[in-house]
Amino acid sequence: MVIDVAPAAAGQVVYAEATMRNKRYRSMPLQLLEATGSKMTVFVYPRTLFQFQLESEVEDELFAVRGRFNVMNWSWAPYRAGPDGLVIPLPRGFKGAIVADTDQAQVSVAAGEGYRIIRPIPPGGRQFHAAFSMPVEAGHLAWSLDLPMGAWDSSLIIKQTPGMTVHTEGKIQGETRTVPQGTFYVMSQISIREPRSIAMTLEGLPSPPTWRRWVQGFVGLLVVGMIVAGVAFALTGRRRPEGPDPAIEAHRQRLLDELVELERSGANPKRREQLLGELERLWG
């Protein structure tokens, strides 16, 4: 598109602006060249777009997810959602979230929410790598992920296990693909313009047999019972007598008197050693 612009004053800075769906989009500022004109580009995109590329599989009693998160900033100015940064939500009920070592200066874990990008998003965007897990209960998993910025060209890959079925909601669909590394359920090219949630359920996931969970619970109760019994015994067990036996105390006093006399006179060293041994035995 060619636009005629009136001659600008020397050093004047201009920009191009377009409107789409009641939103304004502007180019980067530039100066016009009188002899040749100027060329500029206006990106008619939302200012921020969110993208994720995730892989997942079942590990013991957890559904482990790892991959790359990317927040794109199509503006020429840094983007900051608020004073506390930008929160990237994770599926409800997630646990054990971590951030790659190389990204921890920019991103932290927000307990109960997801990931928090601490610093403003620079022009072009910011990406980071992270992982989290979700509990599997009796072979069942419910996935509900809020996408306040929508999603663009995202994907979620699930490693298939025997008997596993995936039920998606809405327009998001997947397909099963087999490669040398195994069989996977692939949901690709996930693009959502408006803020909303994506949900799915997984059935038939591997889970420990019922008897194993019952045994683990029984062992836990047994350990707690032993601890309680030990505390009760310590509090209510037999107490030692309040004072010494009078007969033993009288005998000990006679030995002490004799030992004092021997120390004073310096006589009979052998008897002195006998007295010391006897006193040590009486005092335990």
DAZIRA-V596463 format. One record per backbone hydrogen bond with DSSP energy under -1.0 kcal/mol. NH is the residue of the N-H (numbers start at 1). CO is the residue of the C=O. E is the energy in kcal/mol with one decimal. If there is no record, write none. Layout:
nh=NH co=CO e=E
nh=NH co=CO e=E
This chain:
nh=12 co=9 e=-2.3
nh=14 co=30 e=-3.0
nh=18 co=25 e=-3.1
nh=20 co=23 e=-2.6
nh=23 co=20 e=-1.1
nh=25 co=18 e=-3.1
nh=27 co=16 e=-2.4
nh=30 co=14 e=-2.5
nh=37 co=33 e=-2.3
nh=45 co=43 e=-1.6
nh=49 co=72 e=-1.7
nh=51 co=70 e=-2.6
nh=53 co=68 e=-2.4
nh=54 co=155 e=-2.2
nh=55 co=66 e=-2.9
nh=56 co=157 e=-2.0
nh=57 co=64 e=-1.9
nh=59 co=62 e=-3.2
nh=62 co=59 e=-2.1
nh=63 co=134 e=-3.2
nh=64 co=57 e=-2.4
nh=65 co=132 e=-3.0
nh=66 co=55 e=-2.4
nh=67 co=130 e=-2.0
nh=68 co=53 e=-2.2
nh=69 co=128 e=-3.0
nh=70 co=51 e=-2.7
nh=71 co=126 e=-2.9
nh=72 co=49 e=-3.0
nh=74 co=47 e=-2.9
nh=79 co=121 e=-2.8
nh=85 co=82 e=-1.7
nh=86 co=117 e=-1.9
nh=88 co=115 e=-3.8
nh=90 co=113 e=-2.0
nh=92 co=144 e=-2.0
nh=94 co=91 e=-1.5
nh=95 co=133 e=-2.7
nh=98 co=131 e=-2.8
nh=100 co=129 e=-2.5
nh=103 co=100 e=-1.8
nh=106 co=103 e=-1.6
nh=107 co=103 e=-2.2
nh=108 co=116 e=-2.3
nh=110 co=114 e=-2.9
nh=113 co=110 e=-2.4
nh=114 co=110 e=-2.0
nh=115 co=88 e=-2.4
nh=116 co=108 e=-3.2
nh=117 co=86 e=-3.3
nh=118 co=106 e=-2.4
nh=121 co=79 e=-3.5
nh=124 co=73 e=-2.8
nh=125 co=122 e=-1.7
nh=126 co=71 e=-2.5
nh=128 co=69 e=-2.5
nh=130 co=67 e=-2.0
nh=131 co=98 e=-2.0
nh=132 co=65 e=-2.5
nh=133 co=95 e=-2.3
nh=134 co=63 e=-1.4
nh=136 co=61 e=-2.4
nh=137 co=140 e=-2.1
nh=140 co=137 e=-1.7
nh=141 co=202 e=-2.1
nh=143 co=200 e=-3.2
nh=145 co=198 e=-2.7
nh=147 co=196 e=-2.1
nh=150 co=147 e=-1.7
nh=151 co=192 e=-2.2
nh=152 co=50 e=-2.1
nh=154 co=190 e=-2.3
nh=155 co=52 e=-2.3
nh=156 co=187 e=-2.5
nh=157 co=54 e=-2.4
nh=158 co=185 e=-2.8
nh=159 co=56 e=-2.7
nh=160 co=183 e=-2.9
nh=164 co=161 e=-2.3
nh=165 co=203 e=-2.3
nh=167 co=201 e=-2.8
nh=169 co=199 e=-1.7
nh=175 co=186 e=-2.0
nh=177 co=184 e=-3.1
nh=179 co=182 e=-2.9
nh=182 co=179 e=-2.2
nh=184 co=177 e=-3.2
nh=185 co=158 e=-3.3
nh=186 co=175 e=-3.2
nh=187 co=156 e=-2.4
nh=190 co=154 e=-3.0
nh=192 co=151 e=-3.0
nh=196 co=147 e=-1.2
nh=198 co=145 e=-2.3
nh=200 co=143 e=-2.2
nh=201 co=167 e=-2.3
nh=202 co=141 e=-2.8
nh=203 co=165 e=-2.5
nh=205 co=139 e=-2.2
nh=213 co=209 e=-1.5
nh=214 co=210 e=-2.1
nh=215 co=211 e=-2.4
nh=216 co=212 e=-2.5
nh=217 co=213 e=-2.1
nh=218 co=214 e=-2.2
nh=219 co=215 e=-2.8
nh=220 co=216 e=-2.1
nh=221 co=217 e=-2.2
nh=222 co=218 e=-2.4
nh=223 co=219 e=-2.4
nh=224 co=220 e=-2.2
nh=225 co=221 e=-2.5
nh=226 co=222 e=-2.2
nh=227 co=223 e=-2.1
nh=228 co=224 e=-2.4
nh=229 co=225 e=-2.5
nh=230 co=226 e=-2.3
nh=231 co=227 e=-2.2
nh=232 co=228 e=-2.5
nh=233 co=229 e=-2.4
nh=234 co=230 e=-2.1
nh=235 co=231 e=-1.7
nh=236 co=232 e=-2.3
nh=237 co=233 e=-1.8
nh=249 co=245 e=-2.5
nh=250 co=246 e=-2.2
nh=251 co=247 e=-2.2
nh=252 co=248 e=-2.5
nh=253 co=249 e=-1.9
nh=254 co=250 e=-1.9
nh=255 co=251 e=-2.0
nh=256 co=252 e=-2.0
nh=257 co=253 e=-2.3
nh=258 co=254 e=-2.2
nh=259 co=255 e=-2.4
nh=260 co=256 e=-2.3
nh=261 co=257 e=-1.8
nh=262 co=258 e=-2.1
nh=263 co=259 e=-2.2
nh=264 co=260 e=-2.0
nh=265 co=261 e=-2.3
nh=266 co=262 e=-2.7
nh=272 co=268 e=-1.6
nh=273 co=269 e=-1.9
nh=274 co=270 e=-1.8
nh=275 co=271 e=-2.3
nh=276 co=272 e=-2.1
nh=277 co=273 e=-2.2
nh=278 co=274 e=-2.3
nh=279 co=275 e=-2.5
nh=280 co=276 e=-2.2
nh=281 co=277 e=-1.8
nh=282 co=278 e=-2.1
nh=283 co=279 e=-2.1
